[in-house]
Amino acid sequence: MRALISVSNKAGLVEFARGLVQRGWDIVSTGGTARALADAGVPVVQVAEVTGAPEMMDGRVKTLHPMIHGGILARRDHSSDLEAMERFRITPIDMVVVNLYPFCETAARPGTAFEALVEDIDIGGPSMIRAAAKNFKDVLVVTSPGDYGRVLAALDEPGGPSMELRFALAKEAFTHTGSYDCAIANELEAVAVEGGACRRLAERDPLPPRLIVATNRHRTLRYGENPHQPGAWYVPADAAPGDLPAVLQGKELSFTNLLDVDAASRIAAEFVEPAAVVIKHTNPCGAATGLDLAEAYVRARDADPLSAFGGIVGCNREVDEATAQAIASTFIEAVIAPAITEAALAVLAARKNLRVVIAPAAFGAGGVSRTLGRLDLRSALGGVLAQDADRVAEARDEWPRKGGPEVVTRRAPTPAEWKALRFAWRVCAHVKSNTVIFTSEDRTLAVGAGQMSRVDAVNVARMKAEAAKLSLAGSVAASDAFFPFRDGLDAIVAAGATAVVQPGGSVRDADVIAAADEHGIAMVLTRRRHFRH
């Protein structure tokens, strides 16, 4: 039996090759893979010895040869293929172990020139993979080091690898090459031809003419939005393993669980200080910061304890034991955080149905797909809507500041009101429209989400505050979009707020500002709207 091995990712390579040799296999290899095997004492035959032709053109041509592809593609049950192999003295290749040049890694390196990028477009590798996958009944194709163990185990089974395994590996192989081609196609959208030469653009079009998306199914879900709808969770095929979310415990996730988990991470990630949020139906019941994460969680939960029952918790810090104990004291469906301590996980393990999701990339700079960038995608009318992900960039730094929100009333906010307004704006941006929320400097007091008018949003928020026995006197308010009339502002003042932040932009802005001056409250305009539908 003969295996052809040529891999860029050499994890587990030597151990796997030794396992094949111990089982009587001959190894054929190329370039760096052959050197790595020879250096480790693994017997290996160079591809050039098989083809009778040396590697040429800086390694561009080495496996594109009938002695290689004939050995891969020959059907063992077709007499004409067997006759051709005999006539041309082609030895069958029974296994192809190939993963591709690191194109994505090369593309991600700052300053990589177009010429260097092109050289990491693999040609022979995809050809061998596709050939082996096409002939999967006779040839095992292995593209991931993660499959080495099960392939060796299958070789020891009576009758050898099953047809189910062969076909599964073939599907993985076509996914591997398909994702690779998607990555190349998307990367080339950020290349311009200037003066007869190709140049990579420093700023790529966030909405390119073609968006080719390759994803892998990360998990099958309990169900979709409703139990009669099947659902699954897909992640970009180019996602680094460290960027993938991990579900550490709990019941299987549903579609709606993940929407809520995503909403929780978005709000918690807006804060640098310890922050926690409790989500229900993608909207925050409460959000808060604190001296530590445990304090932040308790304050977020207590902003609307009735709604927090059965909610989803997002934390922007590693969950420690004290925070876990606070969470475990409430009925919570899921927790998402960048990390969790072993002691905290032991506490939450007592709640066996509680899902614990760890997603470092959701809270940091990682997790940006080379395919998708920071695009938000949504299906609509049989197609896909794409937009740049919304970021509350205007609130990243302290308020007031130059270039920050504009004071448009006679009274400017006090230092405490400025701090509260910035807090409110960062949360408000992630609440379903129309929304008006009331907060203090470091916690939500009432959230009026997803209403048809701003007056309705205020009334819902007041009802929530009364239910939680929280006073809105002296609070600040944030509205995700402008006030079309002064009635919304009048309702906010009647609720007890003393300062308001909103984007502005209404034809009646002057009337609304005049109303604010009439009431003696402070108002600032961000000039940036944050609708969330």
Number of C-alpha atoms within 10 A of each C-alpha: 14 19 23 24 22 26 23 13 16 13 12 13 19 18 15 17 23 18 16 20 18 10 13 11 16 17 24 23 24 21 15 13 21 22 15 17 20 15 11 12 11 18 15 21 16 18 25 16 10 17 17 10 13 15 17 9 8 8 12 14 14 19 25 15 16 14 20 21 18 20 23 31 23 26 18 14 9 9 11 12 16 16 13 13 18 11 9 11 12 21 17 23 25 22 21 25 23 23 23 21 20 15 20 18 12 18 21 12 10 8 10 12 14 17 12 12 21 14 14 17 20 18 15 19 22 22 15 23 26 20 21 29 27 19 21 24 17 21 26 25 32 24 24 18 17 11 12 19 13 11 20 17 12 15 14 11 10 8 8 12 17 14 13 10 15 20 18 14 22 26 15 17 24 17 17 21 20 15 21 22 18 18 21 20 15 19 19 17 16 16 16 14 10 8 7 7 9 14 16 20 14 10 8 13 10 15 13 11 9 9 15 15 14 20 15 16 11 15 14 16 17 18 18 19 14 12 11 8 10 14 19 15 16 13 16 20 22 22 17 13 9 12 18 17 19 16 18 13 17 17 14 15 23 20 21 18 24 19 16 24 27 17 24 30 25 20 27 29 22 20 20 11 17 21 29 35 34 37 31 22 15 22 23 33 29 29 35 31 28 18 10 16 25 24 19 23 27 23 24 29 29 21 28 26 18 14 18 24 17 15 28 32 31 30 30 29 22 18 25 19 19 16 23 23 15 17 21 17 11 15 14 20 21 27 25 33 27 21 18 20 12 12 14 18 18 12 18 25 18 10 16 10 15 21 23 23 23 21 20 22 17 22 21 13 8 13 22 18 16 18 24 20 14 16 17 12 13 10 9 8 6 6 8 9 12 16 12 13 10 14 14 16 10 17 19 13 10 12 19 19 9 7 9 16 22 17 16 17 20 15 14 16 22 13 12 11 23 23 18 27 30 25 27 28 25 23 28 34 23 25 26 21 23 21 29 34 28 32 30 23 19 20 25 32 32 32 32 30 24 19 17 11 16 28 23 19 25 30 20 21 24 26 15 21 22 15 14 17 12 15 14 24 14 16 25 34 34 30 32 27 25 22 24 18 17 19 14 22 24 16 18 30 25 15 21 17 22 23 27 29 28 25 21 23 17 14 12 15 17 14 15 24 22 16 19 24 16 11 14 15 20 24 27 24 19 19 15 17 17 21 17 15 9
